[in-house]
Amino acid sequence: MRLKDKIALVTGAAGGMGRATAEAFAREGATVVVADILDEDGEKTAAEIRAAGGEAQYRHLDVTDEDAWTAVIGEVTARFGRLDVLVNNAGISGSFDPDPSSTAFYDQLMLVNAKGVFLGIKHAAAAMARTGGGSIVNLSSISASVGQFGIHLGYGASKAAVKAMTRTAAVQYAEQGIRVNAVAPGMLPPMRTSRGSADPAWRAQQIAAVPMRREGEVREVADTILFLASAEASYVTGAEILVDGGYTAV
């Protein structure tokens, strides 16, 4: 098993990519802490992982709240003795607000998508350094690298911040045995917070620009995260892997 006996925390794991990642980790032997603000869905995810034979528990975590990060990582390390893997998956869609220049939504995007990742790196790295290292995987987006119609002006900026933080953290924490990488998904099924990007016409137009001529599956992103979290990627840090069907290669 690729993550046998590892302790992993996955944010935004009540559904979508986060849930797929938590399930993949559990299948590969990890004890998974499912973290989210959606308590009912998060508890259900953890229960279903356990029912399938995996090890999982749910913790409420608002990634924008530093005290919450301190509490959750403190609970994890107190119970299990360490934290081996963090997946900073929690985020909000750039099409949640129909106004692409809303200042209030810009602030929300930066708070959740950028500061949430910053806080995760900060507190997880401190815990990992005390026990010899670990792996942090951040969720960026193709929107950090290309312009797109139909999303908020700040969404790409929030994900570009993730991309930049990943590289800086990789350099700063390498000597402590902590690897930090990013995954940048392309066209996937709509997020829970998607609005404009959930429109079938918009999606058809975007998918037409994907060389593989289809949207991706959350499983395909989860498998990439699993690789980066595992010892198979032991010499990979500061990298960003695009899971986009060739969209950004055009």
Disulfide bonds with the S-S distance in Angstrom:
none
